[in-house]
Amino acid sequence: LAQWMTLNIKRDKDQGNKFVWLFDLAVIESLLQDYSNVEYWDFLESDALRSSNSEITFVQAGKNPVWTSEIVEHLDRISIESSGKVERTVIKDAGHWVHVDQPQKLFEILATGFV
């Protein structure tokens, strides 16, 4: 987390060389509110997705408690009903920051989508 945070600060000469955030907190707040209000189940279960050439893989951080049994069961059901258009892959030994905890495993999962 500390490494990520330091990527988002810089020294501002106009403010006496003080450290300032690079990101706009108002924008982040707006994005978080939008994230909380949007639900994608209808899209994941839609005929439009099933008839498209698209595939979606969810990468589950095995140590992240956000992944409830209800969410996992719902995604697994959608995966079966969509004939694999929607999949769930688990990185068991990763927390919320999958790219920090298990970067190689995440790369291996993502790389299969670019082949």
N, C-alpha and C positions, 0 to 999 in steps of 0.2 A: 504494500500500500504506500509506503514511504517513497519508493521509487516512482510510482505513478504520480503521486502528489508533486514531486519535484519536477516532473516533466511539464507541469502546468503553472509554473511561476517564472518570473523574470525580474531582473532589476530594472527599475524605471528611473532614468536619469532626471526626468522632470520632477520627480518626487524625492530628490536627494538620495538616489540609489537604493531606495527602499524596495523590498520584494513586493510584487503585485501578482494577483491571479490573472492568468491568460483567458480564462473562460468567464462568461457573463452569467452570474448567479441567477438573474431573472430568466434567462433562457433555460438554464438547467431546471429551475422550478417549473417552468411551463412544460418542458419535456416530461418531467416526472408526473405532473398532473395528467398530461395526455396519456402517458403509459398506464396510469392507474385506471383510466376511463375506457380504454380500448380492450375489447375482447375479440379473439380471433377464432373461437370455436366454429362459428358459422362458416367462415372461409375455409377452415381446414376440413370441414365436412361437406363442402360444396361440390356440386357436379362440375363447376367451372375448373376447380383444381384437379378433379379426377380425370377430366377429359383433356387436360393440358399435358404438355411435355415436362412440366415442372415436378421437381421432387424437393421435399423439405426434410431436413434432418435437424432434430433438436438435440443439443448436447447437454446432457444432464450432469451437473456437478453432484457427485454421489454424497458429498458431505454438506450439501446445501439444504437446509430444512424447508426452503420454499417449495421444493418438489414434494408435494403431499401425495399420499396414496391415491387420492381422488384424481389429481392431475395426471399421474402416471397411468392409472387405469384408463382414463379418458383418451389419452394419447395412444395407448396400446390398442384400444378398440378402434380408433380412427385409422391406425396403421393397418390393421387387419381389413377393415372395410374399404380402405383406399388401395388395396393390393400393393402396399409398400410405398405409395407416393409420399406418405408422411411416416417418418421413422424417428425413433428415440435411441440415442447412444449414450451410455453411462461411462463417465470417467470416475471410478469409485473413489480414488484417493485425491479428489479435488474439491475445494470449497467454492465459494462464489466467484473468486478470481481464477477461473480455469486456466486462462492464458498465463498466469503467474505460477500457479501450483503445478500444472502439468503441461508446459508448452509443447513438448514433443508429441505427447498423445493427442493434444488438440490439433496440431499441425497434421498428424497422420489422418485424423478424421476429416479435416477440411480438404486435404490434398486429394482425397478420393473423388470429391465433387468437381475437381478441376481437370481431371484426366480425360 
